[in-house]
Amino acid sequence: MNFVSQVFFQRIFYFCVNFALVLLHVHHSLQCLHRYNFVYFITDRLIILCRGAVQVMKQIEQNAQERLLDQERKDQESQQMLKYLEKLQMEDLRCC
């Protein structure tokens, strides 16, 4: 996992933790009002949000790996082309 991914994941994680703390305060207040349905609704949304954050992190990491593989492939193609051009140059020198 690269640095950007780690920072993004940490920020999402801290957001989820802080949001959970807010929910605890809301839950305490709502206990007095007997409105548990709201807390359960918000908790479910928090779970969905955290799962989404994990999916985003996985996608970011996968994209970074694909870019790395593409760059390696391009480097290999460049090396092959250079070898081919050197071969052609050597053949031209032999002919003359």
C-alpha positions in Angstrom: 0.0 0.0 0.0 1.5 3.3 -1.0 1.7 6.4 1.1 -1.3 8.1 -0.5 -3.4 5.0 0.1 -2.3 4.8 3.7 -3.1 8.5 4.4 -6.5 8.1 2.7 -7.3 5.0 4.7 -6.2 6.7 7.9 -8.5 9.6 7.2 -11.4 7.4 6.4 -10.7 5.4 9.5 -10.5 8.4 11.8 -13.7 9.8 10.2 -15.5 6.5 11.0 -14.2 6.4 14.6 -15.3 10.0 15.2 -18.6 9.4 13.6 -19.1 6.4 15.8 -18.3 8.6 18.9 -20.9 11.1 17.7 -23.4 8.2 17.3 -22.7 7.2 20.9 -23.6 10.6 22.1 -26.7 10.6 19.9 -27.6 7.2 21.1 -27.4 8.4 24.7 -29.6 11.4 24.0 -32.1 9.2 22.0 -32.3 6.7 24.8 -34.0 9.4 26.8 -36.4 10.0 24.0 -36.9 6.3 23.2 -36.0 6.7 19.5 -33.8 3.7 18.8 -34.8 3.3 15.2 -32.8 6.4 14.2 -29.6 5.1 15.9 -29.9 1.8 14.1 -30.5 3.5 10.8 -27.4 5.7 11.3 -25.3 2.7 12.5 -26.2 0.8 9.4 -25.2 3.8 7.2 -21.9 4.0 9.1 -21.2 0.3 8.4 -22.0 0.8 4.7 -19.7 3.9 4.6 -16.8 2.0 6.2 -17.2 -0.9 3.8 -17.2 1.6 0.9 -14.0 3.2 2.2 -12.4 -0.2 2.3 -13.5 -0.9 -1.3 -12.1 2.5 -2.4 -8.8 1.7 -0.8 -8.6 -1.7 -2.5 -9.4 0.0 -5.9 -6.7 2.6 -5.3 -4.1 -0.1 -4.6 -5.2 -2.2 -7.6 -4.9 0.9 -9.9 -1.5 1.6 -8.6 -0.3 -1.9 -9.2 -1.8 -1.9 -12.7 0.1 1.4 -13.4 3.3 -0.2 -12.2 2.8 -3.3 -14.3 2.1 -1.1 -17.4 5.2 0.9 -16.8 7.3 -2.2 -16.5 5.8 -3.6 -19.7 6.6 -0.3 -21.5 10.2 -0.4 -20.2 10.6 -4.0 -21.4 9.2 -3.0 -24.8 11.6 -0.1 -25.0 14.5 -2.3 -24.1 13.5 -4.8 -26.8 13.3 -2.0 -29.4 16.7 -0.7 -28.4 18.2 -4.1 -28.8 16.5 -4.5 -32.2 17.8 -1.1 -33.3 21.3 -2.0 -32.1 21.1 -5.2 -34.1 20.1 -3.3 -37.2 22.9 -0.8 -36.7 25.4 -3.6 -36.4 24.1 -5.3 -39.6 24.4 -2.0 -41.4 28.0 -1.6 -40.2 28.9 -5.1 -41.4 27.5 -4.5 -44.8 29.5 -1.3 -45.4 
